[in-house]
Amino acid sequence: MADPEEEGLKLIQSKPEGVLQSELWKVLGVDSRKCSRIVKKLEECGLIERVEFRKEGIKTYLLKAKRQPVNPCDLLAGEELIPCIGCELECIVEECHPLMDWMYQLAIIEHTE
């Protein structure tokens, strides 16, 4: 079974508009007390923010993921920068030849290390 904190964070990150805490515990399949502990830990780690929210007169919290800095190493394949940075092409990711070539190069480098 997946870690509930990790699962909660992924869910919150997948919803840019945010997730209501009163709905998060139901989706995660945990009780509200356990959900509160999960949310507290994620907030203490600086991964999410909690904003007071009223839904049908009931107080809850809207949970939003905080933006995390990008690891520069994730943008490189060896010494080559990901081709999407500065790219102005309108493309479909799965069909982008420069991106596929970059990913192939990344796989070769990781495989040989």
Backbone torsions as a table, in degrees:
resi	resn	phi	psi	omega
1	MET	NA	141.3	-178.0
2	ALA	-70.7	152.1	176.1
3	ASP	-63.6	126.2	-177.5
4	PRO	-61.3	-33.6	177.8
5	GLU	-65.9	-45.1	179.5
6	GLU	-64.8	-42.6	179.2
7	GLU	-63.4	-42.6	178.5
8	GLY	-63.4	-43.9	179.3
9	LEU	-62.3	-44.5	179.2
10	LYS	-60.4	-41.0	179.9
11	LEU	-64.9	-46.1	179.8
12	ILE	-62.7	-41.4	179.6
13	GLN	-65.6	-28.1	-178.2
14	SER	-78.2	-8.9	-178.2
15	LYS	-119.9	89.9	-178.2
16	PRO	-57.2	-27.9	-179.9
17	GLU	-77.7	-11.8	178.6
18	GLY	102.0	167.6	179.9
19	VAL	-129.4	135.7	176.5
20	LEU	-75.0	134.2	179.4
21	GLN	-60.0	-34.0	-179.9
22	SER	-67.0	-16.7	176.8
23	GLU	-101.9	-26.2	-177.1
24	LEU	-60.1	-45.3	-176.2
25	TRP	-64.0	-32.9	178.6
26	LYS	-67.7	-43.3	-179.7
27	VAL	-65.6	-39.5	-179.7
28	LEU	-75.7	-16.1	-179.1
29	GLY	73.8	32.8	177.1
30	VAL	-122.2	165.3	177.2
31	ASP	-78.7	167.5	-175.3
32	SER	-64.2	-32.3	178.5
33	ARG	-64.8	-46.4	178.7
34	LYS	-62.7	-40.3	179.3
35	CYS	-63.0	-39.6	178.8
36	SER	-61.5	-40.4	178.2
37	ARG	-66.2	-40.6	177.8
38	ILE	-61.2	-48.5	-178.5
39	VAL	-62.8	-42.5	179.6
40	LYS	-59.7	-44.5	-179.4
41	LYS	-65.7	-42.9	178.8
42	LEU	-63.3	-38.5	179.0
43	GLU	-69.3	-42.6	178.6
44	GLU	-62.6	-32.4	178.6
45	CYS	-79.7	-3.2	178.6
46	GLY	76.8	19.2	-177.2
47	LEU	-89.8	-25.7	-179.2
48	ILE	-137.2	165.1	171.0
49	GLU	-124.2	148.0	-179.8
50	ARG	-113.6	126.1	179.8
51	VAL	-121.3	127.2	179.2
52	GLU	-58.3	140.0	-173.7
53	PHE	-146.6	139.5	176.5
54	ARG	-111.7	127.5	178.5
55	LYS	-125.1	115.6	-178.0
56	GLU	53.3	41.7	177.7
57	GLY	78.4	-1.9	-178.7
58	ILE	-103.3	131.6	-179.4
59	LYS	-78.1	132.0	172.7
60	THR	-144.1	-166.7	179.0
61	TYR	-130.3	142.1	172.7
62	LEU	-95.0	124.6	-177.0
63	LEU	-104.2	126.2	179.0
64	LYS	-128.6	140.8	177.5
65	ALA	-73.1	138.9	173.5
66	LYS	-85.3	146.9	177.1
67	ARG	-70.9	134.2	178.8
68	GLN	-105.8	145.4	178.2
69	PRO	-63.1	146.2	179.3
70	VAL	-80.6	134.7	174.6
71	ASN	-76.5	117.8	-178.4
72	PRO	-55.0	-29.3	179.4
73	CYS	-64.0	-24.7	179.4
74	ASP	-74.0	-10.0	-178.5
75	LEU	-101.5	0.4	-175.9
76	LEU	-118.0	143.9	167.5
77	ALA	-118.8	100.2	-172.0
78	GLY	68.1	-117.0	178.1
79	GLU	-104.2	3.2	-173.7
80	GLU	-97.1	126.2	-179.5
81	LEU	-75.5	144.9	178.9
82	ILE	-53.1	133.7	-173.7
83	PRO	-71.3	-13.9	-176.9
84	CYS	-71.7	-24.2	-179.6
85	ILE	-69.2	119.7	-179.7
86	GLY	82.0	-1.4	-179.9
87	CYS	-73.3	135.2	-179.8
88	GLU	-110.0	6.9	-179.9
89	LEU	-73.2	141.8	171.1
90	GLU	-91.0	106.5	-175.5
91	CYS	-136.2	168.7	172.3
92	ILE	-99.4	122.9	-172.9
93	VAL	-50.5	-45.4	-177.5
94	GLU	-66.2	-14.6	-178.0
95	GLU	-115.6	10.0	-176.8
96	CYS	-82.7	110.5	-177.6
97	HIS	-65.2	-43.6	177.9
98	PRO	-60.9	-38.8	179.0
99	LEU	-68.4	-42.4	179.4
100	MET	-63.3	-40.9	177.4
101	ASP	-62.6	-42.4	179.3
102	TRP	-62.9	-43.5	179.9
103	MET	-65.6	-38.5	177.5
104	TYR	-62.6	-44.2	178.1
105	GLN	-61.2	-41.8	178.3
106	LEU	-61.4	-43.0	179.8
107	ALA	-63.8	-40.3	179.1
108	ILE	-63.3	-45.8	-178.9
109	ILE	-63.0	-46.8	-179.3
110	GLU	-65.4	-35.3	-178.4
111	HIS	-70.6	-32.4	-177.7
112	THR	-84.9	-11.5	-179.6
113	GLU	-85.4	NA	NA
